[in-house]
Amino acid sequence: MSRLGVWVKGARPRTLGAGITPVVVGTVAAGVFVPWRFAAALLVALGLQVGVNLANDFHDGVRGVDTPDRLGPPRITSSGLAPARTVLLAALLSILVAGVAGLALAAATTWWLVPIGALAMLALWLYSGGPRPYAELGLGEVMVFVFFGLMATAGSAYVQAESVPTAAWWASVPIGLLAVAILVANNLRDIPTDAVVGKRTLAVRLGDARTRVLYRACVVAAFGAVVFGVVIDAFADKSGLPPWSLLALGAAFVAVRPFDQVGRAAGRELVPVLVGTARLQVVFGALLALGLWIAW
């Protein structure tokens, strides 16, 4: 494998939509578009997404959590594709890029973005690092919902309009739920190996059957949140999501396959569920953004 290929693998490009989608949806929900702020917000999102992927690779590698029989794609630290120190530096560089872009946005809007960004970076690092990684306390899904759903979507709206429209808050819920579904699919696949090394993710704590139920609940709730938001708006104008947001329901055709597979797939057969869920979030977000744009 080429050196570039190693780092592309470490960045996990199939999951990067989880960082890009809330930026796009939040920007459109703002009803205002400042190109350089959008580009900076994308840099923040991608920097943090790649940073957390590489940080997890590093932490799990040096702690011996990743094992040779891991069912997912091989990690670059544990497989020896790159030295642990180099992976750590790459993670820190990604976080630095996000930080510089975030400072530019703070200077243009409000310096309150600095402590919020610092909190996001701390959460990134403590996911699998520190004395008690919160991913192993069963809190990973909660933090993903908060940072890759609520904060990413609402924050992207704020840096455009310098306020957060109600539609952005509503839109952040289904985007966050689908980000959680991506993590649930990943952790469902890894239950056997995580349990062996004592990595007690929420999936390990719930067990195989209930984790599959949780996955489906997240997907259904994401679609339901859009319908509920539109219903609320019908009774109280500008208090929910505009009717055109229902375009997001068109993503149901992408949801069918992973939704079905998660009920019967096991081991490496769960990898397509993860990939399909990542694709679902992108399509869902694109259609939701289109609906919000039409409603401008």
N, C-alpha and C positions, 0 to 999 in steps of 0.2 A: 504494500500500500504506500502511495506517495505521502510526503509530509503534509501536503495540503489536504489529502484525503483523510488523514488522521484527525486533523483539527475540524474538518467538516463533520466527521463522525462524532467527535466530542461535543460539538455545538448542538447536535440532534436537530437537524433542519426540519424534520417532519413535525416537530412540536412548536416551532417558532410562530406558527399562526396564533398560538395562545397569547403571545405578546403583541402581535400586530393587530389582531381583530379588535380588541377594546379601544385601541388608539383610533382606528378608522371609525368605529361606531360612535365613540365619544366626540370626535371631531365633527361628524355630521350632525349629531344631536345638538351641538352648540349653536348651529345656525349661522356660524361665522367661520371664515376660513382664512387663516394667515399662513401662507405656505411654509415660511421658515420655522414657525412654531410647530407645525405638523411634522416637519422633518426632524426637529429636535426631539419631539415627543416619541417619534419612532426610534430614534437613537437611544433614548432612555429605556424604552420597552425592550428593544433587542439587546442592548447592553446588559440589562438585568436578567433577561431570559437566558442568554448565552452564559452569563456569569454564574447563575444558579446551576445550570447544567454542568459546567466545568467544576464548580465548587463541590457539587454532589459527587462528581467523578473522583475528585481529589480526596475528599473526606472518607467516602466509602472505601476507596482504594487503600489509603494508609491505615484505616481501622480494620481492614480485613473483612469488611462486610460483603464485598463482591467476591463471589466464589467462581471457580472454573465452570461449574454446572449452571450458572446463571442463565435463565431462559431468554432474557432480552439481549439486545445487541451488546457486544463486548465493550466494556469500559476501557478507555485508553490508559488509565493509571494501572489498574489491576492486571491488564493484559500485557503491560510492558511496552506499549506502543509509544509512550512518552514518559519521561521521568516525572515523578510526583511534583518536584519543585517547579518544573516547567508548566505543568498543568495548573499549579497554584498561581504562578505569575500570569498565565493567560486569563484565569478567572478574575484576578485583580485588575488586569488591564481592561477587561470587558466592563467591570464595575466602574473603573475610572472614566471610560468613555461615557457611560450613562450619567456619571456624576457631573462631568463638564457640561453635557447637554442640559442637564437639569438645572445647573447654576445659571445658564443663559436664560432659561425659561423663568427662573425665579427673579432674575434681575429685570425681566420685562413685565412681570406680573406682580408677584408677592414673595417676600422672603420667607413666608411661612412654608413654602414648598421645600425649603432646605431641611427643616426637622422631619417633615413627612418623608422626603427622599431618604434621609438617614435611617429612618425607621424601616423603610422598605429594604435598604441594604443590610441592615441588621437582621431582619427576618430572613433574607436570602441566605445569609451566612449561617444562621442558627438552625436552618432547616435540617441539615445533616452534620453540622459542625458544633463545636462547643462541648461542654461536659455532658449536657443532656439534650441532644438534638430533638426538637419538637416533632419531627416526622415520626420518631419512635415513641412518642407519647400519644399518637393517634390524632394529632392536631394539624397535620399537613393539609387536609382538605379544607379546614376552616380558614387557614392562612391563604390558601390559593384563592378561595372565594373572595376574601377581603382584598388581596393585593392584585390579583389578575382579573377580578371582576369589578368590585365597587370602586377601588381607588384608581385603577388604570382607566376605566371608562369615564368616571366623573372627573378625574384629573385631566384627561385629554380634552374634555369639554371646557374645563376651567381655563386652561392655558390659551384657549381660543377666545372665549367670550368674557373671561374674568368673572364668571359666575357659573353656577351649575344648573342648567334647566331641569325641570322635573323629568322630562323625557330621558335625560342622560342617566338619572338615578334609576328609573325603571329599566332602561336598556342594560344597565350594569348587572342586573340580577340574572337574566338568562345567560349572558355572556360568562358570568362567574360560575353558574351552575354547569355549563358545558366544559369550562376549564377544570372544574372539580371532577367531572365525568372522565376527562382524559387521565387525571391522576388515579382515579379509582380503577380504570382499566389497566393502567400500568401496575398498580399495586396488587390487583387481583392475579395478574400473571405471575407476580413474584412471591405470592404467599408461601409456596413450599420452601424456596431458598431463604426468604427473609426469616421465616420461623426457625429454621435450622441455626442461623447465626444470631438469633435473639433480637432481630430488628422488628419491633412490635408496632408496625404501622396500623392504621385503622382497619385495613383489610385483614391483617393477621388477627386483630382483636375480635372483629366481627365473624370471621370465618368465611369460607368459600361461598356458601349459599346466600348468606345475608349481604355479602359484598356485591353479588350479582343483582340482588334486589335494589341495593343502594344505587348502583349504576343506572338501572332503568328508571328509578325514581328521579334522579338528577336530570335525565334526558326529558322525561315527561314533564317535570316541573319547569324546565326551560321553555318549552312550548306553551305550557299553561300560563307562565308569567306574562307572556306577550298578550295572550287572549285576555287575561285579567286586567292588564294595563289598559288595553283598548276599551274594555267594558267600563272601567273607572272613568276614563276620559269622556265616555259618552254621557255619563251622569254629571261630571264636573269638568268642564272644558279646561284644557291645559293642565290637568291634574294627573294625567296618565300618559298613555302612548297614543299617537294619532292613528286613525283607522288603517292607513297605508302600512303601518308596522306589521299588519297581518301577512304581508308578503313573506315574512320570515318563516311562516308555516310551510312554505314551499320547500324548505330544507328537509321536510319529513321523508322525502324520497331518499335522501342520503342517510337518514337515521335508521331506515328499515334494516339494512344488512347488519351493522354492528349490534343493533338492538336484538336481532334474532340470534346472532352468533354468540353473544355473551351468555345466552341461556344454556349452551351445550359445549362450547369450545373449552379446551383445557391446554395447559402448557404453552408451547410455542404457537398453537392455533389461536391464542388470544392476541397475538401481535397484530393481526388485521383489525381486531376490535379497537386497539389503541390508535392505529393509523386512521381507521374509519371515523373515529370520534374526533380526532384532530381535524379531519376534512369536514366533518359535520359542523364544527364550530366556525370554520372559515366561511362555508356556504351560508350558514345561518346568519352570521354577522354581516356578510355582504348583502343579503336580502333585507335584513333589518335596516342597514344603513341606506339602502336604496329607498325603502319605504319612508324613512325619516327625511331623506333628501327631497322626495316628491312632496312631502307634507310641508316643506319650508314655506 
